[in-house]
Amino acid sequence: MSSLPLLKPREVVKAFEKLGWEVVRQRSSHIILTKEGHIATLSVPNHPEVARGTLRSLIARAGINMEEFLEALVEKLTKLLNLRFSVMLCKIFLESCTLQG
């Protein structure tokens, strides 16, 4: 069994959103997600990190396996990193234009 990383709640929510779940509300320290056609709801604790056992339970309740979840997580994080890299390149370009002009 591959090991799950320790993740922030927002990272967990974004991965589940990539898999078709949507945030319906936040009740105190938990973020509640639902998906059309699923009876289960997911309750992601809004703590500094989501415990690995809690994450395994959420993955099971969602009816997916760990690999599917990790794939969605990696895809979401890759898009975020690409966006941040693009912003960084734009800043460098603008600085170089300012220095030349």
C-alpha positions as CSV (number, residue, x, y, z in Angstrom):
1,M,0.0,0.0,0.0
2,S,1.4,3.4,-1.0
3,S,1.7,6.0,1.7
4,L,-0.6,9.0,1.7
5,P,1.0,12.4,2.1
6,L,-0.1,14.8,4.9
7,L,-2.2,17.4,3.2
8,K,-3.9,20.7,4.0
9,P,-7.7,20.6,3.9
10,R,-7.8,22.8,0.8
11,E,-5.6,20.4,-1.1
12,V,-7.9,17.5,-0.2
13,V,-11.0,19.5,-1.2
14,K,-9.4,20.5,-4.5
15,A,-8.6,16.9,-5.3
16,F,-12.2,15.8,-4.5
17,E,-13.5,18.7,-6.6
18,K,-11.4,17.4,-9.5
19,L,-13.3,14.1,-9.0
20,G,-16.7,15.7,-9.3
21,W,-17.4,16.5,-5.6
22,E,-18.6,20.0,-4.7
23,V,-18.4,22.0,-1.5
24,V,-22.0,22.6,-0.2
25,R,-21.2,24.2,3.1
26,Q,-18.7,24.7,5.9
27,R,-20.0,23.9,9.3
28,S,-17.7,25.0,12.1
29,S,-14.4,23.3,11.5
30,H,-15.5,20.9,8.7
31,I,-15.9,21.4,5.0
32,I,-18.9,19.3,3.6
33,L,-18.8,18.0,0.1
34,T,-21.5,16.1,-1.9
35,K,-21.7,14.5,-5.3
36,E,-24.8,14.0,-7.4
37,G,-25.7,10.3,-7.5
38,H,-23.9,9.5,-4.2
39,I,-25.6,9.0,-0.9
40,A,-22.5,9.7,1.1
41,T,-21.3,13.2,2.0
42,L,-17.6,13.9,2.8
43,S,-16.7,15.9,5.8
44,V,-13.1,17.2,5.5
45,P,-11.8,18.6,8.8
46,N,-10.5,22.1,8.4
47,H,-7.4,21.6,10.7
48,P,-3.8,22.4,9.8
49,E,-3.4,18.9,8.2
50,V,-5.8,16.1,7.4
51,A,-4.7,12.9,9.2
52,R,-3.8,10.0,7.0
53,G,-6.4,7.7,8.5
54,T,-9.1,10.4,8.0
55,L,-8.0,10.8,4.4
56,R,-8.2,7.0,3.8
57,S,-11.7,7.0,5.3
58,L,-12.7,9.9,3.0
59,I,-11.3,8.2,-0.1
60,A,-13.3,5.0,0.8
61,R,-16.5,6.9,1.4
62,A,-16.1,8.6,-2.0
63,G,-16.0,5.1,-3.6
64,I,-12.5,5.6,-5.1
65,N,-9.1,4.0,-4.5
66,M,-6.0,5.8,-3.3
67,E,-4.4,5.8,-6.8
68,E,-7.4,7.7,-8.3
69,F,-7.3,10.3,-5.5
70,L,-3.5,10.8,-5.8
71,E,-3.8,11.1,-9.6
72,A,-6.4,13.9,-9.1
73,L,-4.2,15.5,-6.5
74,V,-1.1,15.5,-8.7
75,E,-3.1,16.9,-11.6
76,K,-4.5,19.7,-9.5
77,L,-1.1,20.6,-8.0
78,T,0.6,20.4,-11.4
79,K,-1.8,23.0,-12.7
80,L,-1.2,25.2,-9.7
81,L,2.6,25.0,-10.1
82,N,2.3,25.8,-13.8
83,L,0.2,28.9,-13.0
84,R,2.7,30.1,-10.4
85,F,5.6,29.5,-12.8
86,S,3.7,31.5,-15.5
87,V,3.2,34.4,-13.1
88,M,6.8,34.3,-12.1
89,L,7.9,34.4,-15.8
90,C,5.6,37.4,-16.5
91,K,7.0,39.3,-13.5
92,I,10.6,38.6,-14.8
93,F,9.6,39.8,-18.3
94,L,7.9,43.0,-17.0
95,E,11.0,43.8,-14.9
96,S,13.3,43.3,-17.9
97,C,11.1,45.6,-20.0
98,T,11.1,48.2,-17.3
99,L,14.9,48.1,-17.0
100,Q,15.3,48.4,-20.8
101,G,12.8,51.2,-21.3
